[in-house]
Amino acid sequence: MRCPDSIAGEGERLLSLADYGLVAGVELPSLTPIVEMATQIFGVPAAAVNMIGTDHAFLIANAGVGECDMGRDISFCAHAITQDDVLVIADATLDVRFHDNPLVTSDKIRFYAGTPIKTPSGHALGALCIIDSSPRSEFSEEDRSRLRDLARLVTDRLELRRLEVAMKMHLSDLEVCASASRKAIICIDRTRKIVICNDSAANLFGYAPEEIYMKPVDLLIDDDDRQIFSRALDGYVDRIHLGDREFSTYIAKRCDGSKFKIELIWTTTKFADEIYVSAIVNDLSFCTEDGGIFERIANYDLLTSLPNRNLFYKTVNNSIDNNEKFSIISVDLHGIKDVNIALGYNSGDSILRDAARRMVDCTQGNATISRISGDEFAILLPGVSSEKYLNNIASFIIESVNQPMFVSGGETRISANCGVVIYPHHGETLESLIGNADLALRHAKSERLGTSFIFHPSLRSEAVARRLFATELHHALEKEEFSLVFQPQIRLSDNSLVGAEALLRWRHPVRNMLQPAAFLPALESSPIAADVGTMVLRKACAQAVEWRKFAPAFRIGVNLFAAQFEAGNLPSVIRDALKESGLDPEAIEIEITENIALDCKDDIIDQLNAIRDMGVNISFDDFGTGYASLNFLKYYPINRIKIDKEFTRSLQHSEADRTIVSSLIELSHRLGYSVIAEGIENEEQLSFLREHACEDGQGYLFGQPMDADLFSEKYRLADRISLNRRA
């Protein structure tokens, strides 16, 4: 049995848990309907809200969970709180973490799904979980989304609990709790004056907090509902027992006069002989169905109150069934994750709600705007088929989302891309329309941020080709269709052979020998990239050992994939290849590009330092082509610079490139790096590089890439001489 991972900031987490005044063995009645709802939605026998203490767990809501060991070490929820998303265990008997857990061996748990319950500051208190004594083969993304939505309901009620606990201390403690919450919270006194309104609530109604402090709460309610609201509020204090909750919905009014539907979750607290009413305010602007909370969780996103994926897909299918003309715009937001990291999840949620309101304002009319997942939205536009109009709407959405957003006392910006499809021209089924909208969106994202693209059939053809190509790549690795060729590297001072660069080729069963440009882009993004990289490394090392028997100073260069760094174990992979082949570490040079350095920047330096410590040489490939190359020289443990072939080829035509190359060589030497130039094709280029003390070079002037047998024969390595081809 594997115990749960330790949690960073465990002390702070436990202090946050204490803020809620929760006690083991005492459940919260307000959470009971949620866990009961969970058992119905997912068809499981048991669900619970489980809090994780110092060395134990305890249930604060329970439907169907019997007596069991509540030790933290065996708690599934103690694992769930270490995750950022839903933890799903399809069959605990097959999971190395849980197969011998007492809860599993006693047949209490086979299936588990749990999502963390977090405080406004991001600390995981516990988890909402569903369990079954039988395994499950599938728990879909839609299921995960619904479990997350139920967790939001739990969070709402726990926020009220935290407010009640704070108010037992002092009203100012309530204000501190409210200000830290991502939920919209107001608190009023007996005179119905607003004594607390946090930023989320003020933003929801379009005010600054100070603008509504001590103002009548009726100010926030539409005229038509004000009398009903007033009578209800008068009765709350007398009717609700302290600590009880009551739910109600009203039409509210923003500062600008616009109306929207809200849900109020009320609770009352007494402090210093005064009764205060606190409420969490949920925006129900887009909820149109009257099915109660069950209907809401099934069809609406609880953060933005927009229709969720389930309702959006139903609406699209209804439009298809009725043969109606419509279009769909898929919207992907960029920058939300950065906001979450820099400013906290409260700010990220506020940005998402703001973006949702802006999209609604851009479309208006009878459009359906849906939050599909995290930072993905979709818009259904009935009766629209004009590409010009759709381009204008997409541009309007992108421009609107890109405008400054104000959160946490400062300004921030996000961006968006859009993909557009038109029914029935771009698909006649829900699946084809959503898939093609996603292809259009991906194409827009590949162009640049802030762009849109209308689907074209060629995108589908390219996607099919990529999928087929990906399958062929897997087969190529299994059937050993990949091979290496070697391009000679020459010491420019005396034209002697010093090494070779190992280059990948694919002998395709139908298309014959393929050059890298034909397959490398697909390979680099495929799941087998790291495996192919390891194969290249092992074969190159083995070949270098053979050639070093006749040329002891021979060095082999190997290109790396970004996936090899992302796997996190590159130093050990290189160490194993060297040990297996018997190659000296100094005889291999790994080549990295700026794109790899940028894509894998989180831990690439640590891996490169470990590799360099082994004695392996590291070169910076295609140097000078990227904006950050010079900056990397300060931090990366390289010992050779490789000048890009585009600079070399233009030496005889461009004075600017001659200046750049000579400066790069001088700078490299000053920093203690040697230099190799690639793409040498004529004597003029060679002469220039020699004059500026470039140590090594490669290119067609010396030899094209060739297989190992031809390389051995051409350079007479078996004769153990240092070749002088141009003397």
C-alpha positions in Angstrom: 0.0 0.0 0.0 1.3 3.4 -0.9 0.7 6.2 1.5 -0.5 9.6 0.2 2.1 12.1 -0.9 3.0 14.9 1.5 1.4 18.3 0.8 3.4 21.5 0.6 2.1 24.0 3.2 0.5 21.3 5.3 0.6 23.5 8.4 -1.3 26.3 6.6 -3.8 23.8 5.2 -4.6 22.5 8.7 -5.0 26.1 10.0 -7.4 26.8 7.1 -9.4 23.6 8.0 -9.7 24.9 11.5 -11.5 28.1 10.2 -14.6 26.0 9.4 -15.2 24.7 12.9 -15.7 21.2 11.7 -15.8 18.3 14.2 -15.3 14.6 13.6 -18.5 12.8 14.0 -20.7 15.8 13.4 -22.1 16.1 9.9 -23.4 19.2 8.2 -27.1 18.8 7.2 -26.7 21.4 4.4 -24.4 18.9 2.5 -26.6 15.9 2.8 -28.7 16.7 -0.4 -25.5 17.1 -2.4 -24.1 13.6 -1.6 -27.5 12.1 -2.1 -27.7 13.8 -5.4 -24.2 12.4 -6.3 -25.4 8.8 -5.7 -28.3 9.4 -8.1 -26.3 11.2 -10.8 -23.6 8.6 -11.0 -25.6 5.5 -10.0 -23.3 4.6 -7.1 -24.2 3.2 -3.7 -22.2 5.7 -1.7 -20.9 9.3 -1.7 -19.3 11.5 0.9 -17.6 14.8 1.8 -14.4 13.7 3.6 -12.2 16.1 5.4 -8.5 15.3 5.9 -7.0 16.1 9.3 -3.5 15.6 10.7 -3.5 11.8 10.9 -7.2 11.0 10.3 -10.1 11.7 8.0 -13.6 12.5 9.0 -17.0 12.7 7.1 -19.0 15.8 7.2 -21.6 14.4 4.8 -22.4 10.8 4.0 -24.8 8.8 1.9 -24.3 5.1 2.0 -20.8 5.0 3.6 -20.8 2.5 6.4 -18.3 2.0 9.3 -14.7 2.0 8.1 -11.2 2.8 9.2 -10.7 6.6 8.9 -6.9 6.7 9.2 -5.3 9.2 6.8 -2.8 6.7 5.6 -5.4 4.5 4.0 -7.8 7.3 2.9 -8.4 7.5 -0.8 -9.4 11.2 -0.3 -6.0 11.9 1.2 -4.6 11.0 -2.2 -7.3 13.1 -4.0 -6.3 16.3 -2.1 -2.8 16.1 -3.6 -4.3 16.3 -7.1 -5.4 19.4 -9.0 -8.3 17.6 -10.7 -10.5 14.6 -10.3 -8.8 11.4 -9.1 -10.3 8.3 -10.7 -9.5 4.8 -9.7 -11.4 2.5 -12.1 -10.4 -0.7 -10.2 -8.5 -0.4 -7.0 -7.4 -4.0 -7.0 -5.3 -3.2 -10.1 -3.8 0.0 -8.8 -0.3 -0.4 -7.1 -1.3 2.4 -4.7 -4.4 0.7 -3.4 -4.5 -3.0 -4.2 -3.5 -4.0 -0.7 -5.4 -1.2 1.1 -7.6 -2.5 3.9 -10.6 -0.7 2.3 -10.0 -2.6 -0.9 -9.1 -6.0 0.6 -12.3 -5.8 2.7 -14.3 -5.3 -0.5 -15.5 -1.8 0.6 -14.0 0.1 -2.4 -13.2 -1.0 -5.9 -14.2 2.2 -7.8 -13.4 5.6 -6.5 -13.7 9.2 -7.9 -12.9 12.2 -5.8 -12.3 15.9 -6.4 -10.6 18.3 -4.0 -12.6 20.8 -1.9 -10.4 23.9 -1.7 -10.4 27.0 0.3 -10.3 30.4 -1.4 -6.6 30.5 -0.8 -6.2 27.2 -2.6 -5.7 24.8 0.3 -7.4 21.4 -0.1 -9.5 20.6 2.9 -10.8 17.3 1.8 -12.7 15.8 -1.1 -16.1 15.1 -2.5 -16.1 11.4 -3.5 -18.2 8.7 -4.9 -17.4 5.0 -4.3 -18.6 1.6 -5.4 -17.7 -1.9 -4.3 -17.6 -2.9 -8.0 -15.1 -1.7 -10.6 -16.1 0.7 -13.4 -14.6 0.6 -16.9 -15.3 4.3 -17.7 -15.7 7.7 -16.0 -16.1 10.2 -18.8 -15.0 13.8 -19.0 -18.6 14.7 -18.7 -18.8 12.7 -15.4 -15.7 14.5 -14.1 -17.3 17.8 -15.0 -20.4 17.0 -13.1 -18.4 15.9 -10.0 -16.5 19.2 -10.1 -19.8 21.1 -10.3 -21.1 19.2 -7.3 -17.9 20.1 -5.5 -18.7 23.8 -6.2 -22.0 23.4 -4.4 -20.1 21.9 -1.4 -17.8 24.9 -1.5 -20.7 27.3 -1.5 -22.1 25.8 1.7 -18.7 25.5 3.4 -18.1 29.2 2.7 -21.3 30.0 4.6 -20.1 27.7 7.4 -16.8 29.7 7.4 -18.7 33.0 7.6 -20.8 31.8 10.5 -17.7 30.7 12.4 -16.0 34.0 11.7 -19.1 36.0 12.8 -19.0 34.2 16.2 -15.7 35.9 16.7 -16.3 39.4 15.4 -17.9 41.1 12.5 -14.5 42.2 11.2 -13.5 38.5 11.0 -16.4 38.0 8.7 -15.2 40.8 6.5 -11.7 39.2 6.3 -13.3 35.9 5.3 -15.5 37.4 2.7 -12.7 39.4 1.1 -10.7 36.2 0.7 -13.5 34.3 -0.9 -14.0 33.9 -4.7 -17.8 33.7 -4.0 -19.9 36.8 -4.2 -20.8 37.5 -0.5 -23.0 40.2 1.1 -24.0 40.7 4.7 -26.8 42.9 6.0 -27.9 44.1 9.4 -31.4 44.3 10.9 -32.0 47.6 9.1 -31.3 45.9 5.8 -28.1 48.0 5.3 -25.2 46.3 3.5 -22.4 46.1 6.1 -20.1 43.8 4.0 -19.8 43.4 0.3 -16.7 41.6 -1.1 -15.1 42.4 -4.4 -16.8 39.5 -6.2 -20.2 40.7 -5.2 -19.5 44.3 -6.0 -18.2 43.3 -9.5 -21.3 41.1 -10.0 -23.6 44.1 -9.5 -21.3 46.6 -11.2 -20.3 48.7 -8.2 -17.2 49.4 -6.3 -17.5 48.0 -2.7 -17.4 51.4 -1.1 -20.3 52.6 -3.3 -22.8 50.2 -1.7 -21.5 50.1 1.8 -24.3 50.9 4.3 -26.8 51.3 1.4 -30.1 49.5 1.5 -29.9 46.0 0.1 -33.1 46.7 -1.9 -30.8 48.7 -4.2 -29.6 45.4 -5.7 -33.1 44.0 -6.4 -35.2 44.8 -9.5 -38.3 46.9 -8.8 -40.7 44.1 -9.8 -39.1 41.7 -7.2 -38.4 44.3 -4.5 -41.6 43.9 -2.5 -41.4 40.1 -2.5 -37.8 40.3 -1.5 -38.5 42.8 1.3 -41.3 40.6 2.8 -39.1 37.5 2.6 -36.1 39.3 4.2 -38.3 40.5 7.1 -39.3 36.9 7.7 -35.8 35.4 7.5 -34.6 36.6 10.8 -37.7 35.3 12.6 -38.2 32.2 10.6 -34.7 30.8 10.2 -33.0 29.3 13.2 -29.4 30.5 13.6 -27.1 28.5 11.3 -29.9 27.2 9.0 -29.8 28.0 5.3 -32.5 29.0 2.9 -32.4 29.3 -0.9 -34.3 31.8 -3.0 -34.1 33.4 -6.5 -34.8 36.9 -7.5 -34.3 39.3 -10.4 -31.4 41.6 -9.5 -30.4 44.9 -11.0 -26.9 46.1 -11.8 -25.5 49.6 -11.5 -26.1 50.2 -15.2 -29.8 49.2 -14.8 -29.4 45.8 -16.5 -31.4 42.9 -15.0 -30.2 39.4 -14.2 -31.4 36.4 -12.3 -29.6 35.5 -9.0 -29.8 32.8 -6.4 -29.3 33.7 -2.7 -28.1 31.2 -0.2 -29.0 32.8 3.1 -27.8 32.1 6.7 -28.2 34.1 9.9 -25.8 34.7 12.7 -26.1 36.5 16.0 -23.3 38.7 17.3 -23.4 41.1 20.3 -27.2 40.7 20.5 -27.5 41.7 16.8 -28.8 39.4 14.0 -27.0 39.6 10.7 -28.0 37.9 7.5 -25.2 36.7 5.2 -25.7 35.4 1.7 -23.7 33.9 -1.2 -25.0 35.3 -4.4 -24.9 33.1 -7.5 -25.4 34.5 -11.0 -28.2 32.6 -12.8 -28.3 34.9 -15.8 -28.3 32.0 -18.3 -30.3 29.5 -16.4 -33.7 29.2 -18.1 -35.0 25.9 -16.9 -37.0 25.4 -13.7 -35.9 21.9 -12.7 -34.4 22.8 -9.4 -30.8 22.1 -8.3 -30.7 18.7 -10.0 -31.6 20.3 -13.4 -29.1 23.1 -12.8 -26.2 20.7 -12.1 -27.0 18.7 -15.2 -27.2 21.6 -17.6 -25.4 24.7 -16.3 -21.8 25.6 -15.4 -21.9 26.7 -11.8 -19.0 29.2 -12.1 -20.4 31.3 -15.0 -24.0 30.1 -15.0 -23.7 29.5 -18.7 -25.2 26.4 -20.3 -22.6 23.5 -19.9 -21.5 21.1 -22.6 -24.4 18.8 -21.9 -27.1 21.4 -22.6 -25.1 22.9 -25.5 -24.9 19.6 -27.3 -28.7 19.1 -26.7 -29.4 22.4 -28.2 -27.2 21.7 -31.3 -28.9 18.3 -31.8 -32.3 20.0 -31.6 -31.3 22.5 -34.3 -30.1 19.6 -36.5 -33.3 17.6 -35.9 -35.3 20.6 -36.9 -33.1 21.2 -40.0 -32.4 24.8 -38.9 -29.6 26.9 -40.3 -26.9 27.8 -37.7 -23.2 28.2 -37.1 -20.9 27.4 -34.2 -17.9 29.4 -32.9 -15.5 27.6 -30.6 -13.5 29.9 -28.4 -10.3 29.1 -26.5 -9.0 31.5 -23.9 -5.3 32.0 -23.3 -3.8 33.3 -20.1 -6.2 31.9 -17.4 -3.6 29.5 -16.1 -1.1 32.3 -15.7 -3.7 34.3 -13.8 -4.4 31.4 -11.5 -0.7 30.9 -10.7 0.2 34.6 -10.3 -3.0 35.9 -8.6 -4.8 32.9 -7.3 -7.9 30.9 -8.4 -10.3 33.6 -7.1 -8.8 36.0 -9.7 -8.9 33.3 -12.4 -12.6 32.6 -11.7 -13.3 36.3 -11.8 -11.6 36.6 -15.2 -13.6 33.6 -16.6 -16.9 35.2 -15.5 -15.9 38.5 -17.0 -15.0 36.8 -20.3 -18.3 35.0 -20.3 -20.2 38.3 -19.9 -18.2 39.9 -22.7 -19.1 37.0 -25.0 -22.7 37.4 -24.2 -22.5 41.1 -24.9 -20.8 40.4 -28.2 -23.5 38.0 -29.5 -26.8 39.0 -27.7 -30.0 38.0 -29.4 -30.9 34.3 -29.3 -27.3 33.0 -29.4 -26.4 30.2 -26.9 -23.1 30.7 -25.2 -21.7 27.7 -23.4 -18.7 26.9 -21.2 -17.5 23.6 -22.6 -14.6 23.1 -20.1 -11.9 25.0 -18.2 -11.1 27.8 -20.6 -13.1 26.6 -23.7 -16.4 28.1 -24.7 -18.8 27.5 -27.6 -21.4 29.8 -29.2 -24.4 28.6 -31.2 -25.7 31.3 -33.7 -29.1 30.3 -35.0 -29.9 31.4 -38.6 -26.4 32.5 -39.4 -24.4 31.2 -42.4 -22.6 34.3 -43.7 -18.8 33.9 -43.5 -18.3 37.7 -43.4 -20.7 38.0 -40.5 -19.1 35.2 -38.6 -15.6 36.6 -39.1 -16.9 39.9 -37.8 -18.4 38.3 -34.7 -15.3 36.2 -34.0 -13.1 39.3 -34.3 -15.5 41.2 -32.0 -15.2 38.4 -29.4 -11.4 38.3 -29.7 -11.2 42.1 -29.4 -13.6 42.2 -26.5 -11.8 39.5 -24.5 -8.5 41.1 -25.1 -9.5 44.4 -23.5 -8.1 45.0 -20.0 -9.7 43.2 -17.1 -9.3 44.5 -13.5 -8.9 42.0 -10.8 -7.1 41.9 -7.4 -6.5 45.6 -7.6 -4.6 45.5 -10.9 -5.0 45.2 -14.7 -4.5 42.0 -16.6 -5.2 40.8 -20.1 -6.0 37.5 -21.7 -6.4 36.5 -25.4 -8.6 34.2 -27.5 -8.7 32.2 -30.7 -11.9 31.2 -32.5 -12.7 28.3 -34.8 -15.9 28.5 -36.9 -18.2 25.9 -38.6 -21.4 26.4 -40.6 -24.2 23.8 -40.6 -24.7 21.8 -42.8 -21.7 22.8 -45.1 -19.1 21.8 -42.5 -20.8 18.8 -41.0 -24.3 17.2 -40.7 -23.9 15.7 -37.2 -23.0 17.0 -33.8 -19.8 15.0 -33.8 -18.6 16.2 -37.2 -19.4 19.8 -36.4 -17.7 19.8 -33.0 -14.7 18.0 -34.5 -14.3 20.4 -37.4 -14.8 23.4 -35.2 -11.9 22.1 -33.1 -9.7 21.6 -36.2 -10.5 25.2 -37.2 -9.6 26.4 -33.7 -6.4 24.5 -33.7 -5.4 26.0 -37.0 -6.1 29.5 -35.7 -4.0 28.8 -32.6 -1.1 27.5 -34.8 -1.1 30.8 -36.7 -0.9 33.1 -33.7 -2.9 34.3 -30.7 -5.9 36.5 -31.3 -7.0 35.0 -34.7 -10.0 33.1 -36.0 -10.4 30.6 -38.8 -13.4 29.2 -40.7 -13.2 25.4 -41.3 -12.0 24.2 -44.6 -12.2 20.5 -45.8 -8.4 20.4 -46.2 -8.1 20.6 -42.4 -10.0 17.3 -42.1 -7.8 15.7 -44.8 -4.7 16.9 -43.0 -6.0 15.5 -39.7 -6.7 12.1 -41.3 -3.2 12.1 -42.8 -1.6 13.0 -39.5 -3.5 10.2 -37.8 -2.5 7.6 -40.4 1.0 9.0 -40.3 1.1 8.6 -36.5 0.1 4.9 -36.9 2.7 4.4 -39.5 5.3 6.0 -37.2 4.5 3.4 -34.5 4.9 0.6 -37.0 8.1 2.1 -38.2 9.6 1.9 -34.7 8.3 -1.6 -34.2 9.6 -2.9 -37.6 12.9 -1.1 -37.3 12.3 1.0 -40.4 14.2 4.0 -38.9 17.9 4.1 -39.7 20.9 6.5 -39.3 23.0 8.3 -41.9 26.2 10.2 -41.0 27.5 13.5 -42.3 31.2 14.1 -41.8 32.5 16.9 -39.6 35.9 18.3 -40.7 38.6 20.3 -38.9 39.0 23.3 -41.1 42.6 24.0 -40.3 43.8 20.8 -41.9 40.7 19.2 -43.5 41.0 16.1 -41.2 38.0 14.1 -40.2 37.0 14.8 -36.5 33.6 13.2 -36.3 30.1 12.9 -37.8 26.5 14.0 -37.1 24.0 11.1 -36.8 20.9 11.9 -38.8 17.6 10.0 -38.8 16.0 8.6 -42.0 12.9 6.5 -42.5 12.8 3.7 -45.1 9.0 3.8 -45.7 7.6 0.5 -47.1 5.7 2.4 -49.8 7.3 5.8 -50.2 10.9 4.6 -49.9 13.6 6.6 -48.1 12.1 9.7 -46.5 14.0 12.8 -45.6 13.5 14.4 -42.1 11.3 17.2 -43.4 8.7 14.6 -44.5 8.2 13.1 -41.1 10.1 14.9 -38.3 7.3 17.4 -37.5 4.8 14.5 -37.0 7.4 12.4 -35.1 8.3 15.3 -32.7 4.7 15.6 -31.6 4.0 11.8 -31.3 4.1 9.7 -28.2 7.1 7.7 -29.5 9.4 10.7 -30.0 11.4 9.9 -26.8 11.6 6.2 -27.7 12.9 7.0 -31.2 15.4 9.5 -29.6 16.7 6.7 -27.3 17.1 4.4 -30.3 19.1 7.0 -32.2 21.3 7.6 -29.2 22.1 3.9 -28.7 22.8 3.2 -32.4 25.0 6.3 -32.7 27.0 5.3 -29.6 27.5 1.8 -30.9 28.6 3.0 -34.3 31.0 5.5 -32.8 32.7 2.7 -30.7 33.4 0.9 -33.9 34.9 3.9 -35.7 37.0 5.0 -32.7 38.9 1.7 -33.0 40.5 3.2 -36.0 40.2 7.0 -35.2 40.5 7.3 -31.4 39.6 11.0 -31.4 36.4 10.5 -33.4 33.3 12.2 -32.0 29.6 11.6 -32.8 26.9 14.2 -32.7 23.3 13.3 -31.8 20.2 15.5 -32.1 17.6 15.4 -29.3 13.9 15.6 -29.2 12.1 17.9 -26.8 10.2 14.8 -25.6 13.4 13.3 -24.2 13.8 16.3 -21.9 10.1 16.3 -21.0 10.4 12.7 -19.8 12.8 13.9 -17.1 15.2 11.0 -17.3 17.5 12.0 -20.1 20.8 11.9 -18.0 20.1 8.2 -17.1 19.1 7.3 -20.7 22.5 8.7 -21.9 24.4 7.0 -19.1 22.8 3.7 -20.0 23.6 4.1 -23.7 27.2 4.9 -22.9 27.5 1.9 -20.5 25.8 -0.4 -23.0 28.1 0.6 -25.9 31.3 1.2 -23.9 31.7 4.7 -25.5 33.7 7.3 -23.6 31.4 10.2 -22.6 33.8 12.7 -24.3 33.2 11.0 -27.6 29.5 12.0 -27.9 28.0 15.5 -28.4 24.4 16.1 -27.9 22.8 18.9 -29.9 20.0 21.1 -28.5 18.0 23.8 -30.3 16.5 27.0 -28.9 13.0 25.6 -29.4 13.9 22.7 -27.1 15.3 25.1 -24.5 12.2 27.2 -24.6 9.7 24.3 -24.6 11.3 22.4 -21.8 12.7 25.3 -19.8 11.4 24.2 -16.4 14.1 21.6 -15.7 16.3 21.5 -18.8 19.3 23.2 -17.2 19.4 20.7 -14.3 19.3 17.8 -16.8 22.0 19.4 -19.0 24.2 20.1 -16.0 23.9 16.4 -15.0 24.8 15.4 -18.6 27.8 17.8 -18.8 29.0 16.4 -15.4 29.3 13.0 -17.0 31.8 14.5 -19.5 29.4 14.6 -22.4 29.8 17.5 -24.8 26.8 19.8 -25.5 26.4 22.0 -28.5 23.8 24.7 -29.3 22.4 23.8 -32.7 21.1 26.3 -35.3 22.7 29.1 -33.3 21.7 32.7 -34.2 18.2 31.8 -35.6 16.2 32.6 -32.4 15.7 35.7 -30.4 16.9 34.2 -27.2 20.1 32.5 -28.3 22.5 35.0 -26.8 20.7 35.0 -23.5 21.0 31.2 -23.3 24.8 31.4 -23.5 24.8 32.8 -19.9 22.9 29.9 -18.4 23.3 26.7 -20.4 26.3 24.3 -19.8 27.3 24.1 -23.5 30.8 23.9 -24.9 30.3 24.3 -28.6 28.3 26.6 -30.9 26.9 25.4 -34.2 26.3 28.2 -36.7 23.1 27.8 -38.7 23.5 26.8 -42.3 21.4 29.8 -43.5 24.1 32.2 -42.2 26.8 30.1 -43.9 25.1 29.9 -47.2 24.7 33.7 -47.4 28.3 34.6 -46.5 29.2 35.4 -50.1 26.1 37.5 -50.7 25.4 39.4 -47.5 27.8 41.8 -45.7 25.4 41.8 -42.8 25.6 38.0 -42.4 29.4 38.0 -42.7 29.5 40.5 -39.8 27.1 38.4 -37.8 29.1 35.2 -38.3 32.4 36.8 -37.6 30.9 38.3 -34.4 29.4 35.0 -33.3 32.8 33.2 -33.7 34.6 35.9 -31.8 32.0 36.0 -29.0 32.0 32.2 -28.7 35.8 32.1 -28.4 35.7 34.8 -25.7 33.2 32.7 -23.8 35.4 29.6 -24.1 33.3 27.8 -26.7 34.5 26.1 -29.9 32.6 26.7 -33.1 31.3 24.5 -35.9 29.6 25.8 -39.0 27.1 23.8 -41.0 26.0 24.1 -44.6 29.5 24.7 -46.1 29.0 24.2 -49.8 31.9 26.1 -51.6 35.5 27.3 -51.2 34.5 30.9 -50.6 32.5 30.0 -47.5 35.3 27.7 -46.3 37.9 30.4 -46.8 35.9 33.0 -44.8 35.4 30.6 -41.9 39.1 29.6 -41.8 40.1 33.2 -41.8 37.9 33.8 -38.7 39.3 30.8 -36.9 36.1 28.6 -37.0 37.4 25.3 -35.8 35.1 22.7 -37.5 32.6 22.5 -40.3 30.2 20.2 -42.2 28.3 20.5 -45.4 28.1 19.1 -49.0 31.6 20.5 -49.8 32.9 17.7 -47.5 30.3 15.1 -48.0 26.5 14.4 -47.9 24.9 12.3 -45.2 25.6 8.6 -46.0 25.0 5.2 -44.4 27.6 3.7 -42.1 29.1 1.3 -44.6 29.7 4.0 -47.2 31.1 6.3 -44.5 33.6 3.7 -43.4 34.7 3.0 -46.9 34.9 6.6 -48.0 36.9 7.8 -45.1 39.1 4.6 -44.9 38.6 4.5 -41.1 39.9 0.9 -41.2 43.2 2.2 -42.4 43.4 4.3 -39.2 44.5 7.5 -40.9 43.5 11.1 -40.6 41.9 12.0 -43.9 43.2 15.0 -45.8 40.7 15.2 -48.6 41.5 18.7 -49.9 45.3 19.0 -49.3 
